[in-house]
Amino acid sequence: MQQQAKIGALVPIKASGESKSRLSSLLSSQQCGELARHMVIDVLDALSAAESIDSVTLLGDTRELKPLAEAYQCKLISDVDGLGLSGNLNLAAQQLQAEGLETLLIVHSDLPLITSEAIDSLVQQHEVSLTFCAASQDGGTNALMASPPAAIKFRFGVDSCARHIDAAGTANLEYKVIEQSAFAYDIDTPADLAWLCEQTVAGYTGRYLEASGIMTDLAKPSAMIN
């Protein structure tokens, strides 16, 4: 019987002081940090419960992320100043591949609708070298699966899904794009947050939005959302 490929998840996490600054017109800096933290916890809960994921690695400030990594038994990789998101993800993918990982799932930390079932479904559909899940608003890439992990150079950011498709073509690798709501809605802007507050949101993020009063405040006619 052939041994199942090792599948690991990689979650890039910004430093707390940099979290969700685009929401500052609606939220205080403390609320921005708390919202980001609760979304991270929901993503890690989903990854921990997913049957298809063998390991989880956090990418960021290792001193700040150490308690979270210990709580979820995650590996830690420190990011390098000046490389940006894609550069650090490329380095991390190369390291994990060198350590024997066969398939990598990169998933962003601000996906409050994510579930373990959605993760397992995505892994099951990953039958080619590269699988992409596009963001609903800006064409970014909210999740990416690569076999092997460093199959292409990552190009995250606005319209990155199209750039990742171009990279797959240049490398002559098969790819697929999967539309799945759990991976489509990341929370970056006031409009994203207002939309989220209109949904039925489970987990820590939903409970935080309700308990903090953010959900109630955004429902008021006086709420300024751009």
N, C-alpha and C positions, 0 to 999 in steps of 0.2 A: 504494500500500500504506500503510495507516494505521500511524503510528509507535507503538511500544509505550509504554505509560505508564511514567513513571519511578517506580520502587519503591525506597524507602529504608527501612532499619531504624534504629530508635532504641533504645539499650540504656542504661537508667539503672543507675548503679553507685554503691553507697555508699562513703563513705570507709573506708579499711582499718581504722581504729580502731573503726568501728561495725559491721563485718561479722559477721553470724551470732552476735550476742550471746546469742540464745536457746539456743545450743548450749553455753553456758559450763559447764553442769553435767556435760558429757561431755568437752569439749575445752578446752585452754588457749587463751588469747587468740591466741597465735601460730598454733596449729592452726586456730582459727576463720578467721583471716586467710588462711592458706595454702589452706584448703579453698575459701573464696570466690574466691581468685585463680585456682585451677585450674578452677573452674566457669566463671568469666568467659572463660578461654582457650578452653575447649571450645565455649562459645556463639559466640565470635568466629571460631573455626576453621570452625564450621558455616556461619555467615553468609558468610564469605569464600569458601567452596566452593560456596555455593548459586548456581545459574545465574540465578535470578530476581531477585536483589538487586543493585541498581545502586550503592548507597552505604550506608555504615554510619556512624552518629553515636553518640558516647558522651556521656552526660549525667552530670555530677558535678563533682568537684573537678578543674578542668582542669590544675592544676599536678601533681597526683598521677597523673592519667590520661595525661599527655602522652607518656611512653615507650610506653605501650600503644597509643595512637592512632597514633604514628609507625610502630610495628611492623606494624600492620594497615592503615595508610593510612586511618584514620578521621577524620571531622570531630569537633570538640569543641564542646560547648555547656556553659557553666558553669551550675550550679544556683544558685538564689537562696535564701539563708537565710530560713526562716520560711514558705516557700510550701508545703513538703511535697512528696511525690512527685507527686500529681495536678496541683498548681499548676505545678510545674516542667515536667511533661510537656505541659501545655496551652501554656505559653509556647514550648517547643521545637517543638511541632507547628505553631504559628502562624508561627514563624520559618522552618521548613522549607517550609511551604506558600508563604510569600511569596517564597522563593527558587526556586520552580518545581516542587517535589516534588508528584506527583499522588497517590501512594498511600504510606501510612506503615504499617510493621509495628513495633509496640512489642513487644519481647520482653525478659523479665526475665533477669537474669544468673546465676540459680541453677537452671538446667535441665540437669542432667548427662546426660540421655538424648537431648538434642537432636542432630539430624543435618541435613546439608544436604538430604538427600532429604525429610525431614519438612518443612523450610522450603519447598522447592519445591512440595511437595504442598499445603501450606496456601495458598500464593500462587495456585496453579492453581484451588483451590476458592473463592477470594475473587471471587465474581461479583456481589456486591451492595455497598452502601455500607460496611457494617460486618461484620466477622467476629470472633468471640470464641472463645478457647480457655480453658475454665474450669480452675481448679486442682482436684485430686482431693479435697482435704481441707476447705478452708474456703470454697469458692465464690468464691475470688478469680479474677482474670483474669491468666493467665500469658502470654498473647499476645493482641494486638488488632491488626486491620488496619482502616484507615480511608481512604476515598476520598471527599473530599479529606482530608488529614491532620487538619484541625481541624473535622471534621464534627460532633463532639459535644464537650462538656466531659467530661474523663476523671474517673472516680470510683474509683480503685484502692483496694484494701484487702479486708478480709474481706467476703464476699458481694458483691463488686464486679461480678461477672458479671451478677447480677440488676439491679443499679443501671445498668449499661451498657445492658442490654436496655430498661429504662425510659427511658433517655435517647434511645435510638434511636426508641422509640415516640413520645416527645414531639416529636422532630424530624421525625417522619413519614418515617423512613429505613428501607429494607429492611436486614435483618441475618440472619445465621445463626450458630449455635453449632456448633463442630466439636469432636468428641471425638477426641483424638489423644494417645497415651501420651507422646510426646516432649515435649509441652507441658503435660501434666497434673501432673507430679511435680516441684514445686520443693522445695528442702531448707531448712527453717526450724527444725524442732523435733528433739529427740532421737529421737522415733519416726520422723520422716522419714529421719534419718540411718541408723537401724538398718535400716529397710526398704531403703534404698539399698545398704547393705553386703551384703544378701542377693541383690542382683541381679547380673547380668553387666554391669558398667559399663566401657565402653571409654573411650578418650581419657585426657587428663591427670588427670581426677578419679579414675577407677578406679585408675590407677597410683599416685596419691598416697595414696589410702586404703589400698592394700596396702603400699606402701613405708614409710609412716609408722607402721604397726602399728595404725591405728585400726580397720581391718576385723577384725583378730585380737582386739583388745581388746573390741569390741562383741559378738563371738561367745562370750565367756566367760560362764558362768552368773552370775558375780558382777556383771556390768555392770548398773548402775542406769539404767533407761530409763523415763522418764515422758512 
